Amino acid sequence: MWSMLADERFANPAGIIQGGFLGAFADSAMGAAAVTFAEGRRVSCVNAEMKITFLHAVAGGERLICTAEVIRGGGRVAFVEASITDEAERLIARVSSTYLYAERT
């Protein structure tokens, strides 16, 4: 679980946090989940594709929580999903992604 303040600098002129900020937040949490899933292997991972569905607007200054989990994974790929909520546990976005593994030396 990751937590981040939705800083006003990432808001559009109407004061709503931009989708790119939410996408980067989810990518960070899901990437960490994918690497953790590798359990003892020395890997790096790269996001091959990501889909995000925005369900609720977020005003600048709110604290957000992202929970990510590997749904299915193997030696070369991990399928990861995440939910972004606010402190009131309102669902802000739902995200799914595919991560590719590369062995590190």
C-alpha positions, 0 to 999 in steps of 0.5 A, a space after each residue: 500500500 502506498 500513500 501520497 499527497 495529491 499536491 496542488 501543483 498537479 491540478 488542472 486549472 479547475 483544481 482537479 488532479 490530473 490523470 497523469 499524476 494518478 497514473 504515475 502513482 499507480 505505476 509506482 505501486 504496481 511496479 513495486 508489487 511486481 518486483 516483490 512478486 519475483 521473490 528473491 530473483 534479481 529482476 527489474 520490470 517495465 510497464 508494457 501497458 496500462 489501463 486506468 479508469 477514473 471513477 471520481 475527481 480528486 481536489 488538490 491537497 487530498 491524501 490518496 492511497 494506492 493498493 496494488 496486487 499481482 493477479 497472476 505472474 510467472 518468470 517473464 510477466 506479471 499482471 497487476 491491478 490497483 485501486 486508488 482511494 482517498 482517505 474517506 475510502 472513496 474509489 478514485 481510480 481502478 488500474 490494470 497493467 502488464 509488467 515484463 521482467 528482465 533478469 539483472 546481473 
